[in-house]
Amino acid sequence: MTQQASAATGQMPIGARVHLAHAVVQKLADDRGIDLLHLKGPAVLPGLRAGNRQSSDVDVLVRPSHLHKLVDALESVGWEQRTDFATGSVFAHAANWWHDGWGWVDVHVSWPGVTIDAERAFDVLSRDAVLHPIAHRPCPVPCRTAQRLVLVLHAARSGGLGDVEAAWTSADPAEQAEVRRLTAELGAEVALAAGIGELELHRGAPTYALWHHFLHGGSRLDEWRARLTAATGTRAKAGLLTSALRVNRDHLRMELGHPPTRQEVRARQVRRLRRAVGELSRRWERR
């Protein structure tokens, strides 16, 4: 993209830019044989979301085995990776790319709450995909049942349940039954329950505390304890304990607006440790 074109897209209303960015990403996927699904924002089918909602970035779910092709495609036209999968979220499910003209693209290899193998999950979610025009480009999106589930799971994780009314509550019993069947196939029962007010039915599940934290909040210590309980396997738990003590450099970079210096990382590390010690001390005193 030329400097003039980049400046022009930067002056667009954000909604228009996001629509066009979806189309650009799909053009890259079509040219390189990349399997992906567009999610949220302009990819949502009519009637599943409040009409005044506006997305600020592009969300796509890529077939995990095609990730390397999508990364090459994005970076070939100027997108720059800003977060890694390991640091992008609690679920290590997505990473972010930034383009000065087209803005953010969030690349997902899985969807939070889905517990089956990511490649198999992509097959399930794309099984009945439909082509939905975004900026006049046909873009594959999940079917209505899958979109209902995606929106409810996102609402549960983000702590705001605004999408649940249109995606779940307004659905008729037959539509809700279809969502539950898809949920069982994807192993997402606990996450769906968190979104629709049934989480207490799953108190014994390893991920219960994590979804409870998303819904009701809590301290950073509460979050890390919940993540540790939800992690499967010794290696995963050990990795979580290690990352809990480290500064997330990707998030710090986005917060500062530039790559952090050693001094900035060190200062943030000290602040992180002090906060952890302070929280542990307060808990000890309460006990």
N, C-alpha and C positions, 0 to 999 in steps of 0.2 A: 504494500500500500504506500502511495506517495505521501509526502509530508502534507501536501494540500488536502488530499483525501482524508487523511487522519484528522486534520484540523476540522474538516467539514463534519465528519461523523461525531467529533467531540462536541460540536455545537447543536447536535440534534436533541430533541426531547428524548429522555432516557427510554421511554417506552418504544419509540420508533427504532432507536439504536439496538435495543434488545431483540426486537423482531428481526431486524436485518442480520444481527449476529447469529441468531438461530439458523437463518437461511445460509449464511456463509459456512457455518460448521457442517450443515447438511451437504452442501456442495462439496466440501472436502471429503466427507464420508462417501458420497456417491462416486467421486472420482477414484477413490482408493479401495473400494469394496469393504468399507468398515460398517459393522453392524452396531447401531446405536438406537436409543429411544430418547425422545425429547420429553422432559418432565416439567411440571409446574408452569407458572407464568402463562405465556401465550400458547403453550402446548396443551393446556387443560381444555377438555371438551366442554361445549356449552352446557350450562346448568349445574356444573359441579363445583363452582366457586363463585363468590360474590363478584359482581361485574366491575366493581371499582378497585379491585386489587391490581397492583402493578408490580411486576418483577424488576429487579435491578441487575440481574445477571442471567446467563444462559446455564441451564442445568441439563446435562445429558447423562444417560446411563449407557456405558459402552460394554460390549461383550468383553469380558476380561482378557481373553486371548487376542483381542484386537487392540488392546490398549496402546501397545508400542506403535502401531500404525497411526492411531489418532494423535498421539503425542508428536510424532514426526510431522504429521499434516499441520497441526496447529503451529508448531514452531517454525515450519517452512514459510509461513506468512506473517510471522512477527509476534505470535503469542509467546509470553515468557512465563515459565512456571514460578509461582510465588510460595506455594505450600506443598509439602510432600504428603503422601497418603498417611504416613505414620504420625504426622503432626497436625493434619488437617481437621481431625475430629476425634471424639471418643471412640468411634467405631472404626477408625482408619479406613473409611470407605470412599473418601473423595479427596481430590487435590485441586488446587486453583491455578488457573492461567490468566494472565493479564495482557491486554493489548491496548495501546494508547488510543486507538481509534474505536475498537469494538467493545472494549471493556472486559468484564470478567466472564470466564467460562469455568463452571464447576463440573469437573469430570468425575463421575461416580462409577465405581466398579461393582458396587453392591448398594443395597438400600437399608438404612438402619432399621433393625427389628426383624429382618429376614435372616434366618439362621441356617438355611441349607447352602450347599456349595454355590459359589457366586456364578459359575458358568451355567449350572443347571437353573439357577434362579433367573438368569437372563432369558433362557429358553422359555421358561414359564411365563414371564412377564411380557415377552414379545410374541407369544404364541398366537394371540388374536389381535395383534397390533393393527392399527388403522393409519391411513395417511391423512394428515391434518395440515392444511395450508398455513404456513407462517411466512409472512412477507412474500406471498405468492409462490412459495416453494413447498412442494409436498414433503412433509416431515413425518416419519413414523413415530407414533405415540401409543402408549398402552391403551387397551380397550377400556370401556367405561368401568367395568368391574375392577380392573387392575388400578385404574386411576383413583377410584374411591379409596382403595387400600393405601396407595402411595400417599394420598393427601392426609388420611387419618394418621398414618405412621409419622409423617412429617410434623403434623400438628402436635402429636404426643411428645416428640423429641424437642420441639422448639418451645414448648411450654405455653403456646397460644392455640386454643382450640377453635379458632374462628372458622376454619374450613370444615369442621366436623358437622356443622348444621347442614350444609349443602351436600357434602359427600356421604354422610351416614344417616343423620337423623331424618332428613327428608326422603331418604330412600324407602321404598316399600319393602315389606317383609321378604318378598322373593329376591329383591336385589340385595338385601342384607345377607340373606342365606348364601347367595353366590359369592359375596365378599368373604364370608366365613369359610366357605369351601376352598377358595383360593388361599386364604390365610393359612389354613391347615397344610396345604400343599407346600407352602413356602416356609413353614415352621415359624410363623410370625404371630402366634396366638397371644403371647404376653404383651407384645407391642400394640396389637389391635385393642386388647383389653384396656391398656393405658389410655388409648385415645377415646374410647367410648364409655368410660366410667365403670369398667368391670375389673380393674386391676386387683382388687382385694380377693378375687377368686383365684389368684395365682400367687399367694403369699409364699408358698414353698418353692417357687421357681428361682433358679440362680440369678436371673436377671430382674427379679422383682424390685430389689432395692435401687437398681439403676433407673428403671422407669419411674419409680416413685420419686426419685431425685429430680428427674426431668419435669415431672408434674408439679411438685411442691417445693422444689428448691432445697437449699441447705448449704453447708459450708464446703470448702474445697476438700476438707478431710472426709466429709460424708461422701462426696463424689468419688474420691479415690478408693474408699472402702467398698463402695458399690461396684466400681469397675473391677476391683480385685476379686470380689465374689463372683462377678459375671464371667471373668476370664476363664477359659478352659485350658487346662494343662499347666504343668510346672513352668515351661518356657514362657508362656504368655504372661503368667503371673510375675515371673522374675523380670520380664521386660517392662511391665507396668511399674514395678517398684523402682526400677532404674530411671524410667522417664519421669516419674513423679518428682525426682530430685533435680531434674534438669530444666533449664529455661527453654521454652519453646521459641527457638530463634525465628521461625517463620512468622509466628504471631507478633513477636517483638518487632520484626521488620515492618509489618503492616501498621503496627501502632505508631512507630517512629516515622515512617515514610521514607526510610533509607536502610540499607544493610547495617545492622548494629555493629558498633566497634567492640573490641575486647573489653574496654572499660564499661560500656553500657551493658554488655552481657554479664559482667562480673557484678555490677551494681544491682541488676535485676535478680541475679542468683542470691545475693545477700538478702535482698528484700523478701524473696521467696522463702528462704530458710527461716528468717525471723518471723514471718507470718505463720509458718508451720509450727514453730516452737511456741509462739504465742497462743495459737489455737489449742495445741496439746496441753499447755499449762492451764488454760481456762477450763478445759474439760476435766482436768485432774482436780482443780479446785472445786468444781461443781460436784464431783463425786465425793 
